[in-house]
């Protein structure tokens, strides 16, 4: 029931948008340029994750791979890519806040 509405997918995307920059910060060096790179990588990763998430939701709600394949690969890439971009309204503000909070925990570099 929760998967049919907006609440569960929005919560999943919100948690992912907070976690992805946080997890990337463990492997990225400190500094302003790495922080900008981290923001770019987070954006790309969240776009891909949200597109895949919508693909999985389509399958969860009963769409078959055969039905999705009828439109062709390019149609599916455009459809799920567009859904991933639209989902940016949910994940982008939270991701920006998560990235902006990362310099507070820097030990070597100064913001």
Secondary structure by P-SEA (a helix, b strand, c coil): cccccaaaaaaaaaaaaacaaaaaaaaccccaaaaaaaaaaaaaaaaaaaaaaaaaaaaaacccccccccccaaaaaaaaaaaaaaaccccaaaaaaaaaacccccccccc
